[in-house]
């Protein structure tokens, strides 16, 4: 496998500095090499959770690659003088990996969200990437008592790519806990991506993305997210106040 990508620590979370193209190349080599790689697409909300919880911070840092999904992460890295190449969103990275899968006839498994959304997402992705074999999908509404059953189902399907969309409090911890048992080369949490793929939600138009207002567009579609969004200004204030210390090593819990 190719050498590790360069990173910049933001409050102890090592974010990849690589561009989207470099990230896709790196992960393609990892998948072809059958190396289990857990990718987290992290945003300021996750960073603030890590700041407040040593256990959450330790869990995130067990991922193999953390990419800057949120515009706030890109801004923070630039503000403290250690910029990342660009924003690497989970939605776009998922599609770029499926494009690679189209060339290489990879298999994919989709896990999470509601049954209606996951079925629609699986159907649309199979049409969009006909050479990728969607070998299974399952909704995300299962408890710890069903974990082993779900893991066994995925292992049997033997995908090259596993995309997981569960609640913010369960998605990454579940992957970290079971990634070795799952044995899938690429495991990535994709948050609300299946909602967009299925057509349940619309992705922000390019003008919102360029103005870094994608969060606002999503909030307009899902007003119930406002409590989570309140973390964003807190993150900005914290980075402004802590400028000299944002990238300093944090004590490992």
C-alpha positions as CSV (number, residue, x, y, z in Angstrom):
1,X,0.0,0.0,0.0
2,X,1.1,3.6,-0.7
3,X,2.6,5.6,2.1
4,X,0.3,7.4,4.6
5,X,-1.2,10.7,3.5
6,X,0.1,13.8,5.3
7,X,-2.2,15.1,8.1
8,X,-2.8,18.2,10.2
9,X,-4.1,17.8,13.8
10,X,-7.1,19.9,14.7
11,X,-7.8,19.5,18.4
12,X,-6.0,16.1,18.3
13,X,-7.9,14.8,15.3
14,X,-5.5,14.0,12.4
15,X,-7.1,15.4,9.2
16,X,-5.8,14.3,5.9
17,X,-4.3,17.2,3.9
18,X,-4.7,15.4,0.6
19,X,-6.9,16.5,-2.3
20,X,-9.9,14.5,-3.5
21,X,-7.9,13.0,-6.4
22,X,-5.1,11.9,-4.0
23,X,-7.6,10.5,-1.5
24,X,-9.3,8.4,-4.2
25,X,-6.0,7.1,-5.5
26,X,-4.8,6.2,-2.0
27,X,-8.1,4.4,-1.1
28,X,-8.2,2.6,-4.5
29,X,-4.8,1.2,-3.8
30,X,-5.9,0.2,-0.3
31,X,-9.0,-1.6,-1.6
32,X,-7.1,-3.4,-4.3
33,X,-4.6,-4.4,-1.7
34,X,-7.4,-5.8,0.5
35,X,-6.3,-3.6,3.4
36,X,-9.2,-2.8,5.8
37,X,-9.5,1.0,5.8
38,X,-12.1,2.9,7.9
39,X,-12.7,6.4,6.6
40,X,-14.3,9.1,8.7
41,X,-15.6,12.2,6.9
42,X,-15.4,14.6,9.8
43,X,-16.9,18.0,10.4
44,X,-16.8,20.7,13.2
45,X,-19.6,19.0,15.1
46,X,-17.6,15.9,15.4
47,X,-14.5,17.9,16.4
48,X,-16.4,19.6,19.2
49,X,-17.8,16.2,20.4
50,X,-14.1,15.0,20.5
51,X,-13.1,18.1,22.5
52,X,-15.9,17.5,25.0
53,X,-15.4,13.7,25.3
54,X,-12.0,11.9,25.6
55,X,-13.7,8.6,24.7
56,X,-15.2,10.0,21.5
57,X,-11.9,11.5,20.6
58,X,-10.1,8.2,21.1
59,X,-12.8,6.4,19.1
60,X,-12.4,8.8,16.1
61,X,-8.6,8.5,16.2
62,X,-8.9,4.8,15.7
63,X,-10.0,5.4,12.1
64,X,-7.5,4.8,9.3
65,X,-8.2,8.0,7.4
66,X,-10.1,11.2,8.5
67,X,-11.0,13.6,5.7
68,X,-12.2,17.2,6.0
69,X,-15.9,17.0,5.1
70,X,-17.0,20.3,6.7
71,X,-16.2,23.7,5.3
72,X,-15.4,24.7,8.9
73,X,-12.6,22.2,9.0
74,X,-11.0,23.6,5.8
75,X,-11.3,27.1,7.2
76,X,-9.8,26.2,10.6
77,X,-6.8,24.5,9.0
78,X,-6.1,27.5,6.8
79,X,-6.7,30.0,9.7
80,X,-4.0,28.3,11.9
81,X,-1.5,28.2,9.0
82,X,-1.6,24.4,8.1
83,X,-4.1,24.3,5.2
84,X,-5.6,21.1,3.7
85,X,-5.7,20.8,-0.1
86,X,-9.5,21.0,-0.2
87,X,-12.8,19.9,1.2
88,X,-13.3,16.1,0.7
89,X,-17.1,15.5,1.2
90,X,-18.4,12.1,2.0
91,X,-21.1,12.4,-0.7
92,X,-18.5,13.1,-3.4
93,X,-16.0,10.6,-2.1
94,X,-18.6,7.9,-2.1
95,X,-19.4,8.6,-5.8
96,X,-15.8,8.8,-6.7
97,X,-15.1,5.4,-5.2
98,X,-18.1,3.9,-7.0
99,X,-16.7,5.3,-10.2
100,X,-13.5,3.3,-9.4
101,X,-15.6,0.3,-8.6
102,X,-17.3,0.7,-12.0
103,X,-13.9,0.2,-13.7
104,X,-12.9,-2.7,-11.4
105,X,-16.3,-4.4,-10.9
106,X,-16.2,-4.0,-7.2
107,X,-19.0,-5.1,-4.9
108,X,-20.8,-2.7,-2.5
109,X,-23.1,-3.1,0.5
110,X,-25.3,-0.3,1.8
111,X,-26.2,-0.1,5.5
112,X,-28.4,2.4,7.4
113,X,-31.2,4.9,7.3
114,X,-34.8,3.7,6.7
115,X,-35.9,0.7,4.7
116,X,-37.6,2.9,2.1
117,X,-34.6,5.2,1.7
118,X,-32.0,2.4,1.5
119,X,-34.0,0.5,-1.1
120,X,-34.4,3.6,-3.3
121,X,-30.7,4.4,-2.8
122,X,-29.6,0.9,-3.7
123,X,-31.8,0.9,-6.9
124,X,-30.5,4.3,-8.0
125,X,-26.8,3.5,-7.4
126,X,-27.1,0.2,-9.2
127,X,-28.6,2.0,-12.2
128,X,-25.9,4.7,-12.1
129,X,-23.0,2.2,-11.6
130,X,-24.1,-1.0,-13.4
131,X,-20.7,-2.6,-13.2
132,X,-20.7,-2.3,-9.4
133,X,-22.6,-5.2,-7.9
134,X,-24.8,-4.0,-5.0
135,X,-24.5,-7.3,-3.0
136,X,-26.8,-6.2,-0.2
137,X,-28.5,-3.5,1.8
138,X,-30.1,-3.2,5.1
139,X,-31.8,-0.4,7.1
140,X,-30.0,1.0,10.1
141,X,-32.7,0.3,12.7
142,X,-31.2,-2.5,14.6
143,X,-29.9,-2.8,18.2
144,X,-26.8,-4.3,19.8
145,X,-28.6,-7.7,20.0
146,X,-28.6,-7.9,16.2
147,X,-25.1,-6.6,15.6
148,X,-23.6,-10.1,15.1
149,X,-26.3,-11.1,12.7
150,X,-25.7,-7.9,10.6
151,X,-21.9,-8.4,10.6
152,X,-22.4,-12.0,9.5
153,X,-24.7,-11.0,6.7
154,X,-22.1,-8.4,5.4
155,X,-19.2,-10.9,5.8
156,X,-21.1,-13.4,3.7
157,X,-21.9,-10.8,1.0
158,X,-18.1,-10.1,0.9
159,X,-18.3,-6.5,-0.5
160,X,-15.3,-4.4,-1.4
161,X,-17.1,-1.2,-0.2
162,X,-19.3,-0.8,2.8
163,X,-21.1,2.5,3.2
164,X,-22.8,3.1,6.6
165,X,-25.5,5.8,7.3
166,X,-26.6,5.6,10.9
167,X,-27.2,8.2,13.7
168,X,-24.2,10.4,14.6
169,X,-23.9,8.7,18.0
170,X,-23.8,5.1,16.5
171,X,-22.3,5.3,13.0
172,X,-18.6,5.6,13.7
173,X,-18.5,3.7,17.1
174,X,-20.3,0.8,15.4
175,X,-17.7,0.7,12.5
176,X,-14.8,1.0,14.9
177,X,-16.1,-1.9,17.0
178,X,-16.8,-4.3,14.2
179,X,-14.4,-3.3,11.4
180,X,-12.0,-6.2,11.9
181,X,-14.9,-8.7,12.1
182,X,-16.5,-7.2,9.0
183,X,-13.3,-7.7,7.0
184,X,-14.4,-5.2,4.3
185,X,-11.5,-3.3,2.5
186,X,-13.3,0.1,2.6
187,X,-15.7,1.0,5.3
188,X,-17.0,4.6,5.4
189,X,-19.7,6.4,7.2
190,X,-21.8,8.5,4.8
191,X,-24.3,10.3,7.1
192,X,-27.2,11.7,5.0
193,X,-25.8,10.7,1.6
194,X,-28.4,8.0,1.0
195,X,-31.2,10.6,1.7
196,X,-29.8,12.6,-1.2
197,X,-29.2,9.6,-3.5
198,X,-32.7,8.3,-2.9
199,X,-34.3,11.7,-3.7
200,X,-35.6,12.2,-0.2
201,X,-33.4,15.3,0.3
202,X,-31.9,17.6,-2.3
203,X,-28.2,18.4,-2.2
204,X,-27.3,22.1,-1.9
205,X,-26.9,23.9,-5.3
206,X,-23.3,24.6,-6.2
207,X,-23.6,28.3,-5.3
208,X,-24.4,27.2,-1.7
209,X,-21.4,24.9,-1.7
210,X,-19.1,27.5,-3.0
211,X,-20.3,30.0,-0.4
212,X,-19.8,27.3,2.3
213,X,-23.5,27.5,3.1
214,X,-24.4,23.9,2.5
215,X,-25.2,23.5,6.2
216,X,-27.8,26.3,5.8
217,X,-29.5,24.6,2.8
218,X,-29.6,21.4,4.7
219,X,-31.0,23.1,7.8
220,X,-33.8,24.6,5.6
221,X,-34.8,21.0,4.6
222,X,-34.4,19.6,8.1
223,X,-35.2,22.2,10.7
224,X,-34.9,19.6,13.4
225,X,-31.2,19.7,12.9
226,X,-30.9,23.2,14.4
227,X,-29.6,22.1,17.8
228,X,-26.7,20.3,16.2
229,X,-26.0,23.4,14.0
230,X,-25.7,25.6,17.1
231,X,-22.3,23.9,17.6
232,X,-20.9,25.6,14.4
233,X,-20.6,29.1,15.8
234,X,-19.1,27.7,19.0
235,X,-16.4,25.9,16.9
236,X,-15.6,29.1,15.0
237,X,-15.2,31.1,18.3
238,X,-13.1,28.4,19.9
239,X,-10.7,28.3,16.9
240,X,-10.4,32.1,16.9
241,X,-9.7,32.1,20.6
242,X,-7.3,29.1,20.5
243,X,-5.4,29.9,17.3
244,X,-1.9,29.0,18.8
245,X,-3.1,25.8,20.3
246,X,-5.5,24.3,17.8
247,X,-2.8,22.0,16.2
248,X,-0.9,21.3,19.4
249,X,-0.8,17.6,20.4
250,X,-3.5,16.7,22.9
251,X,-3.0,14.3,25.8
252,X,-4.1,10.8,24.8
253,X,-6.8,9.6,27.2
